Amino acid sequence: MAVDPYALHTVTFRGGSPFDIRLPGNPLVRHDGGTTVVSLLLNDYLIGSIQSFMADLPDTKAEIRPVDGQTKEQRAEREVLLGIGQENRVWPCVACPSCFWLDPLTPSGCGANDWDADIKAEAMTMVVAANDLAACPVR
């Protein structure tokens, strides 16, 4: 028998009588009869268990929603920011990693080179951005 994969879900219990429910691998859920919102790791079997339990509590409603995951684009961006696949990338100078203008998501890695003019102009209103740009040994 295959085990269904677990995924993070938001579960909202509304109304009815107070109850406690404990699901394997999750903390105790204590519903006081009002509105209770919890995050739980669930698989299809545990979702079915909650639905069966709720069938015996007609005055209590449960909404079970999976938490949105990341898109392929978000994953790729996160990996770049973590340095995955960037092991051979070389920054123009040793000051780059601590510079305001560092942007690993751009081709050159430098916002001063790659950002839109409006964004650069707004950035220059910040002292740290102006100081870092003035101190840049590459520009």
C-alpha positions in Angstrom: 0.0 0.0 0.0 1.5 3.4 -1.1 1.5 6.2 1.4 0.1 9.5 0.1 2.5 12.4 0.2 2.0 14.9 3.0 1.4 18.6 2.2 0.8 21.7 4.3 -2.9 22.6 4.6 -4.7 25.4 6.4 -7.8 24.1 8.2 -10.5 26.4 9.5 -13.1 25.0 12.0 -16.1 27.2 12.6 -18.9 26.9 15.1 -20.3 23.9 16.9 -19.2 22.4 20.2 -15.7 22.4 21.5 -13.5 19.4 20.6 -9.9 18.2 20.5 -8.5 16.3 17.6 -5.0 14.8 17.2 -3.8 13.7 13.9 -0.6 11.7 13.4 2.5 13.9 12.9 0.6 17.1 13.9 0.0 19.0 17.2 -3.2 18.7 19.1 -5.9 20.8 17.6 -8.2 22.4 20.2 -11.4 23.9 18.8 -13.3 26.1 21.3 -16.5 26.3 19.4 -15.7 29.7 17.7 -13.3 29.9 14.8 -10.0 27.9 14.9 -7.4 28.2 12.2 -4.5 25.7 12.1 -1.7 24.6 9.8 -1.4 20.9 9.4 0.6 18.4 7.4 -2.1 16.2 5.8 -2.4 13.5 3.2 -5.5 12.2 1.5 -6.1 9.7 4.3 -5.9 12.4 7.1 -8.2 14.7 5.1 -10.7 11.9 4.9 -10.3 11.3 8.7 -11.1 15.0 9.3 -14.1 14.8 7.0 -15.4 11.7 8.7 -14.9 13.2 12.1 -16.8 16.4 11.0 -19.8 14.3 9.8 -20.5 13.5 13.4 -20.5 17.3 14.2 -23.2 18.8 12.1 -23.0 22.2 13.7 -19.3 22.5 13.0 -17.9 23.4 9.6 -14.4 22.6 8.4 -12.6 24.2 5.4 -9.4 22.4 4.3 -7.2 24.3 1.9 -3.7 23.3 0.6 -1.1 26.0 1.1 0.0 27.4 -2.2 3.4 26.1 -3.3 6.0 28.0 -5.2 6.0 28.3 -9.0 8.8 27.1 -11.2 9.9 30.8 -11.6 9.9 31.4 -7.9 11.9 28.2 -7.3 14.5 29.2 -9.9 14.8 32.7 -8.4 15.2 31.2 -4.9 17.9 28.9 -6.1 19.8 31.8 -7.7 19.6 33.8 -4.5 20.9 30.8 -2.5 23.8 30.5 -4.9 22.7 27.2 -6.4 24.2 27.0 -9.9 26.2 30.1 -9.3 29.3 28.4 -7.9 31.5 29.7 -10.8 30.1 33.2 -10.9 32.7 35.9 -10.2 31.8 39.4 -9.0 33.7 42.3 -10.4 35.3 43.2 -7.0 35.5 42.1 -3.4 33.1 44.8 -2.3 30.2 43.5 -4.4 28.8 41.0 -1.9 28.2 43.7 0.7 27.1 46.4 -1.8 23.6 47.9 -1.9 23.5 47.4 -5.7 24.3 43.7 -5.6 21.5 41.9 -7.5 22.3 38.2 -8.4 19.2 38.0 -10.5 20.5 40.4 -13.1 22.9 39.6 -15.9 25.8 41.7 -14.5 24.9 41.2 -10.9 24.8 45.0 -10.4 21.6 47.0 -10.1 23.5 50.2 -11.0 24.0 48.6 -14.4 20.8 46.6 -14.9 17.9 48.3 -13.1 15.5 50.6 -14.8 16.3 54.3 -14.6 13.3 55.0 -12.3 14.4 52.3 -9.8 18.0 53.6 -9.8 16.8 57.2 -9.3 14.6 56.1 -6.3 17.5 54.0 -4.9 19.8 57.1 -5.0 17.6 58.8 -2.5 19.0 56.4 0.1 22.3 57.4 1.7 23.7 53.8 1.6 23.0 53.4 -2.1 24.7 56.7 -3.0 27.7 55.9 -0.7 28.1 52.4 -2.2 27.9 53.7 -5.7 30.4 56.5 -5.0 32.8 54.0 -3.4 32.6 51.4 -6.2 36.0 50.7 -7.6 34.6 49.2 -10.8 32.6 52.2 -12.0 
